[in-house]
Amino acid sequence: MMHSKIEILPVSLLESEKPTIIELKTLAKDLKLEFGWHYLLDLSWMIRNLSLINEQKIIDAGAGTGVMQWYLANKGASVISVDRESRANLSRRFRRRFHIEGLRDSDLSEASSYSTVKGKRSLISLLVDFVDMLSVNVESYSEHKQKKGSGEVIIYNQNLENLEEIPDNSIDAIVAVSSLEHNSPDGLARVVAELLRVLKPGRAMLATLGASKEEDWFHEASQGWCYTESTLRNVFKISSDVQSNFDQYDRLFDDLRRNEELKNNLASFYFQSDKNGMPWGEWDPKYQPVGICKVKAVN
C-alpha cells in the first residue's frame, strides 16, 4: 500500500535507478526530446513510486510534449495529457509512434489536415515532415510501431484548475513533472484540489517541484516558484507525522551542485537563453527538486 511522502530528490537516484534512466534517455533520443536539468531525477523518482502503469488511466499534468506521457503509453497506460498550451498541431514524430487522440474534437487536429493552407499542405510543413522521416532510425521506428498498441495518449488542452471533462474519482494516478511550480501558492492550492477531485481514493498523485529551505520565492529565470516544506505540506495536505528529508537540505544541495553527470549533460536549449532554469548553460543550481507523493484518503 502506498503512503504519502515528501522527499528532496537525491542525486543517488542517477545510480539506483540507472535501468530506468537508460530507458528514458533512449526514448527521448528517439523522439528528439531533451531533459530539463533535473528531470532525470524527477522522472526516475516518479516511475519508482508508481505502483501500477499497465492498463491504468493516468493524468500527466502540465505534460507539454514531455517524455513522461510517451514512456507511460509505451508501458500500456491510457494517459490524459493535460496542458494549458495547445498541442492540437502535434508533430507527426509523435503521431507515428503512439495511439493519440483528443479528449475533445478541438484538442487534436486531423493528422492529414493540421498544417494545410486552403486545403493544401504548406511547403514548410512538408519539408519538416520529410526531414523528420529521414532522421528516424529504421530499427527504432519498427520497434515503436510494433509497440503502438500497448497504450494511448489523450490530448486535453486545458487549465489544470478546471478539468471539467474528467469525472470525480476516475483517475488511477497523476504525475506532474516540474510543472506545478508555475503556479503561485494560491494557484497551486487550487490546482492540487482539482487534481485530487478526479483521483480515485487510495491512489497517488506524484509531483515534483522546486524546494526552498526558508521561504517561498520566485525564480525569475525559469518562471517557477520554490516552496518550503511547510507550504508543500499545507497545499498537499501532508500531515506532520509523515517524515521528510528537509533536515538534510544543505547536504543534499551540496551533492547536487557537485554532481558532474548533471553538470556535464545540460540540454542545448540552456545555452541559448537566460529565460530558463540554468541561464546560458552555466551550471549554478538555485534550487533543488522535491518529490511529493499524495495518496488520496479513502472515506
MOPEUR-V699062 format. One record per pair of residues at least 12 apart in sequence whose C-alpha atoms are under 6 Angstrom apart, sorted by the first residue. I is the first residue (numbers start at 1). GAP is how many residues later the second one is. If there is no record, write none. Layout:
BEGIN
I/GAP
I/GAP
END
This chain:
BEGIN
4/289
4/290
4/291
5/287
5/288
6/238
6/285
6/286
7/237
7/238
7/283
7/284
8/282
9/280
9/281
34/233
37/229
53/24
54/21
54/22
54/23
55/21
55/22
56/21
56/116
57/21
57/22
57/114
57/115
58/21
58/114
58/115
58/116
59/20
59/21
59/115
60/21
60/115
60/116
61/21
61/115
62/20
62/21
62/117
63/18
63/19
63/20
64/19
73/78
73/79
74/77
76/74
76/75
77/74
78/73
78/74
79/74
79/75
80/73
80/74
81/73
81/74
81/75
82/74
82/75
83/74
83/75
84/73
84/74
84/75
86/71
88/19
88/20
88/21
89/25
97/47
97/48
98/50
99/53
100/52
100/53
100/54
101/53
102/52
102/53
103/51
103/52
103/53
107/48
107/49
107/50
160/31
161/30
161/33
167/31
168/29
168/30
169/29
169/30
169/31
170/28
170/29
170/30
171/27
171/28
171/29
172/28
173/31
173/32
174/31
175/30
175/31
175/32
176/31
177/30
177/31
178/30
178/31
181/28
181/43
181/44
182/42
189/46
201/95
201/96
201/97
202/93
202/94
202/95
202/96
203/92
203/93
204/90
204/91
205/88
205/89
206/86
206/87
207/84
207/85
208/82
208/83
209/80
209/81
210/16
210/78
210/79
210/80
211/15
211/16
211/77
211/78
211/79
212/14
212/15
212/16
213/15
215/13
216/12
221/54
221/55
222/53
222/54
222/55
263/20
END
